[in-house]
Amino acid sequence: MRVQTRYAKSGNLHVAYQVFGQGAIDLVWCPGFVSNIEHYWEDPRMAHYLERLASFARVITFDKRGTGLSDRELDSPTLEDRMDDIRAVMDATDSKKAALYGFSEGGSMAALFAATYPERCQALILFGALEKFATWLPTEEQFQAVLQYIDNAWGSGGLLDFVAPSLANDGAFREWMARYERLSASPAAAMSIARMNKEIDIRHVLPAIRVRTLVMHRTDDKWINVAGGRYFGAHIPGARYIELPGPDHLPWVDNADIGVDHVEQFLTGSVTSVEHDRVLATVMFVDMV
């Protein structure tokens, strides 16, 4: 798929974004820790995942400020500041109301946006998301280990062992991941983002979310503990929670079509026929009064 990168203004910053797909629903893909929207397409798995989403939605994706092709100046913004990147790309694409799909750290951002601007949020989808930083790195020792990796070995593809351990022996994917790290952020920028993420705690806003919500998380996710998904499922009123098997954090690996099926069903009421191996998922419905 040939996709053009453009820029939206969020205050004085330029936020890189792409738009693709012709579906009737606008779907904003909110990325995780770091990203590079052009490098996405170099991985066949990721390309397939995005093309599946584009088969039923007009997909809007972007690099958060400080990452990828967006301006790298950060100046320690809060999550509320960074949330404005969603508004900026929606305005730039004339999207009045959209479903938000937040992955990993992007889930915190998307959930905060849904609570703050319900009139612009048609639905909320979370995958591998964290409601507070401790769900990602619960101890200072673990946090320092991540900073040491970034400082000493960033760009080697080491994140693969945590975000997609099922592909740990896939040399081509490790090479893609290594370039993903280098193209998504410099070591200093990645460490700065990690430090800013220590402030994430949106538990207090979840009861205020009043849009239809789908939460997905893998049971043995090695990067973001499944407790995060379970917390979202239990504390967002009316949320539908689906727990998928496996240790991978990235939604576009390990039976990725299963996850897209759930998204398509949730947003459109039906699923386009796609040949793939199906696995059992544990589904839990949470009704909040």
SVG drawing of the C-alpha trace seen along z (x, -y; Angstrom):
<svg xmlns="http://www.w3.org/2000/svg" viewBox="-26 -27 53 50">
<polyline fill="none" stroke="black" stroke-width="0.4" points="0.0,0.0 1.4,-3.4 0.8,-5.9 1.9,-9.5 3.2,-11.1 2.0,-14.5 2.3,-16.9 -0.3,-18.3 0.4,-21.2 0.0,-20.5 0.8,-23.9 4.3,-24.7 5.1,-21.1 4.8,-19.2 3.2,-15.7 3.7,-13.2 0.7,-11.3 -0.7,-9.0 -4.2,-8.3 -5.3,-5.2 -8.4,-3.1 -11.8,-4.0 -14.1,-2.6 -17.0,-4.6 -15.5,-4.7 -12.5,-6.8 -10.0,-4.8 -7.1,-6.6 -4.2,-4.2 -2.4,-5.6 1.1,-4.1 3.0,-2.7 6.4,-3.7 8.1,-4.8 7.1,-4.5 8.0,-5.3 5.0,-5.3 7.0,-4.8 9.0,-1.9 5.8,-0.1 5.3,0.9 8.7,2.6 7.4,5.5 5.0,7.8 3.1,8.6 2.6,5.0 1.6,4.1 -0.9,6.9 -2.3,5.7 -2.8,2.1 -4.3,3.3 -6.8,5.4 -7.8,2.3 -8.0,0.3 -10.4,2.8 -13.3,1.5 -12.1,-1.9 -10.3,-5.1 -7.2,-4.6 -5.3,-7.6 -1.9,-6.9 0.8,-9.2 4.2,-9.4 3.8,-11.0 5.9,-14.2 9.5,-13.2 9.3,-10.0 9.6,-8.9 9.1,-11.6 7.5,-14.1 9.4,-16.9 11.8,-15.7 11.6,-18.6 9.9,-17.3 10.4,-19.7 8.9,-17.2 5.2,-17.4 2.6,-15.8 0.3,-13.0 -2.4,-15.7 0.0,-17.7 0.9,-14.6 -2.8,-13.7 -3.2,-16.9 -1.4,-15.0 -4.6,-13.0 -6.7,-16.2 -4.1,-17.6 -4.2,-14.7 -8.0,-14.5 -8.3,-18.1 -5.8,-17.8 -7.8,-14.9 -11.2,-16.6 -12.2,-13.8 -15.0,-15.1 -15.5,-11.9 -13.4,-8.7 -12.8,-5.4 -9.5,-5.4 -7.3,-2.4 -4.7,-2.8 -1.8,-0.3 0.5,0.0 1.4,-3.5 -0.9,-4.8 -3.8,-3.2 -3.3,-5.6 -3.4,-8.5 -6.5,-7.2 -8.4,-6.5 -7.6,-10.0 -8.8,-11.5 -12.0,-9.5 -12.7,-10.8 -11.8,-14.4 -13.5,-14.7 -16.3,-12.2 -18.0,-14.2 -15.1,-13.3 -14.7,-9.7 -17.0,-7.2 -15.5,-4.2 -12.4,-3.2 -10.2,-0.1 -7.3,0.8 -4.6,3.5 -1.8,4.2 -2.5,0.9 -1.3,-0.3 -3.4,-2.3 -0.4,-3.2 3.3,-3.0 3.9,-0.3 1.9,2.1 4.8,1.8 7.8,1.6 6.8,2.2 10.2,1.8 13.0,-0.9 15.4,1.9 13.4,2.9 13.1,-0.7 16.9,-1.2 17.5,2.0 15.4,0.5 17.3,-2.8 20.6,-0.9 19.5,1.1 18.5,-2.2 21.8,-3.9 24.1,-1.0 22.4,1.1 19.6,-0.9 19.2,0.0 20.3,3.6 16.7,5.0 16.8,6.1 13.2,5.0 12.1,8.0 12.8,10.3 10.0,8.5 7.5,7.3 7.5,10.3 9.3,13.2 7.6,15.8 9.8,14.2 13.0,14.1 14.8,16.4 13.5,14.7 16.6,12.9 14.7,10.8 12.2,9.5 15.1,8.8 16.7,6.7 13.4,4.9 13.1,4.2 16.7,2.9 15.9,0.4 12.6,-0.4 14.4,-1.4 16.9,-3.6 14.3,-5.2 11.8,-5.8 13.9,-7.7 17.5,-8.5 18.7,-6.9 18.4,-10.2 14.9,-10.7 13.9,-7.2 15.2,-7.6 13.4,-10.9 10.1,-9.3 10.6,-6.5 11.1,-8.9 8.0,-10.9 6.0,-7.6 6.8,-7.2 4.1,-9.8 1.4,-7.8 -1.6,-7.0 -5.0,-7.4 -7.0,-5.2 -9.0,-8.1 -10.4,-9.0 -11.6,-5.5 -15.0,-5.7 -15.7,-8.9 -15.3,-7.2 -18.8,-6.9 -18.0,-5.5 -18.2,-1.9 -15.0,-0.2 -13.2,2.9 -10.2,4.0 -7.8,6.7 -4.7,8.1 -2.5,11.2 -2.4,13.3 1.4,13.7 2.4,10.3 6.1,9.9 6.1,6.1 2.9,4.8 1.4,7.0 -2.1,8.4 -3.2,6.7 -3.4,3.5 -6.0,4.9 -8.0,6.5 -8.0,3.2 -9.3,1.3 -11.9,4.0 -13.2,3.8 -13.2,0.0 -14.4,-1.4 -18.2,-1.3 -19.6,1.3 -16.3,2.3 -15.9,5.6 -12.7,7.4 -11.1,10.1 -8.0,11.9 -6.0,13.6 -3.3,16.3 0.4,15.8 3.4,13.8 3.6,11.2 2.9,7.5 2.8,6.4 -0.8,6.9 0.4,7.6 2.2,10.8 1.0,14.2 -2.5,14.8 -2.9,11.1 -6.0,11.6 -7.9,12.8 -7.5,9.4 -8.5,7.6 -11.6,9.8 -12.6,8.6 -12.0,4.9 -14.0,5.3 -16.9,7.0 -16.9,4.4 -17.0,1.5 -19.1,2.8 -21.1,5.7 -19.6,8.2 -16.3,9.8 -14.9,9.9 -14.0,13.5 -10.2,14.0 -8.5,17.3 -6.4,17.8 -5.9,20.2 -8.3,19.4 -7.4,19.9 -9.6,19.8 -9.8,16.5 -11.1,16.0 -13.9,13.4 -15.1,11.6 -17.9,9.1 -17.9,6.4 -21.0,4.4 -20.6,1.4 -23.5,-0.3"/>
</svg>
